[in-house]
Amino acid sequence: MNSSEDFHRNENGWQNSVIIIPALLSGSTLVIVIVILWKAFWRKRVKGQEAGERAGDDQDGEWAVNVAGVYEDPLGAPDPILEKTQLPQGWMIRDRVVLCSGHFGPISQAVLVRDGEDRHEVVLKELSEKCSPGEVQDFIDLLKFYVKVCNHHSLVRMMWCQTEKMPMCLIMEAMTFGNLLMCLRESHQGGITDTQGAIFSISEQDVYSMASQVASGLEYLAGTHNLVHGYVAACNVLIHEDMSVRICGLGMASIQHRTGSVPARRAARVPVKWQSPERLKEPNVSEKSDVWSFGILLYEMVTLGAPPYPDVDPAKIPRYDIMTSCWQWEAIKRPSFTDLLKQLQNGSSSADGSNALRATDTLNWAHYLHVAGIPS
């Protein structure tokens, strides 16, 4: 996608050509030249839009960019929806550590401090100062999505935002253990170590608890907001040391909330082993395709992070019947998230909460990416 500076430079060049040409040409020749220039300009604009659709993913997924937007003053009058969620006076952002580069800018771990006493571990999603005007508006739209939709205990939530001064940022609560997939892999290798050095393990009952929380969040998205997640997987779940979890990776839901649909090209980029059969034929996302992916997530949890569809005897997987109900070939035969939530809550009462889940095989990250079908 061209930068705003390049866009205006190209636009100015086009305008200068239109001014000079009438002095040199006349009649039909002038009309032909203007048509050619206009088509060239329009093709450049369309390419910019396509580039926006191809932009890379980040922790919260891809966001479709308003490349044609014109926004004069991003720090102008406060948005009424975001005004009440601005970072309060007295709070300072300290100890930034960049985790990765996201679509809008750096994603960092940080600490919020007030009066040297109150402290909150947070994750910051910042807006780069080099972004285009359209990206500024997209970032503001993303913040509004968090305000309007992410009000469920199983969805990652925005604590505050900062839009009235630069850099603009989304401030989210941090989860102690971070990404669930990484925690499953640590458990696979012997246990999860917290910041104090204590070792945690995952039991069958923990799996039921975490799965119920995820199902509850997906039920909320589908039932309350008629939204899909689109990439239900362990890599899009965050976990705290008390085994509470939050769903992240809400990029497709945020696009659907804004536009009413998920771009087919975006939906098709989810690794195929997490996609339902109907999505492989036609990249449309639905609640039932999310249910299929939820079955894959259950498999990830009970195998402590193994890639889907390896050579594993199904009889050795706990509560395999719940997974198979998610993997009904015909979408209409799959349960809803409400049904799954009831099954998981019923099964939890008899689940083993004393013994840690164990895995006898070893996991190699490069091998995982290969078997899971995820580009390295």
Salt bridges, closest charged atoms under 4 A:
GLU5 OE2 - ARG9 NH1 3.74
ASP6 OD1 - ARG9 NH2 2.31
GLU11 OE1 - HIS8 ND1 3.64
GLU53 OE1 - ARG265 NH1 3.45
ASP57 OD2 - ARG266 NH2 3.83
ASP58 OD2 - LYS125 NZ 3.56
GLU62 OE1 - ARG266 NE 3.78
GLU62 OE1 - ARG269 NH2 2.21
ASP79 OD2 - LYS144 NZ 2.88
ASP118 OD2 - ARG114 NH2 2.67
GLU126 OE2 - ARG96 NE 3.11
ASP138 OD1 - ARG258 NH1 2.57
ASP141 OD2 - ARG258 NH1 3.82
GLU173 OE2 - ARG157 NE 3.74
GLU173 OE2 - ARG246 NH1 2.04
GLU278 OE2 - ARG334 NH1 2.82
GLU330 OE2 - LYS333 NZ 3.30
ASP361 OD1 - HIS188 NE2 3.02
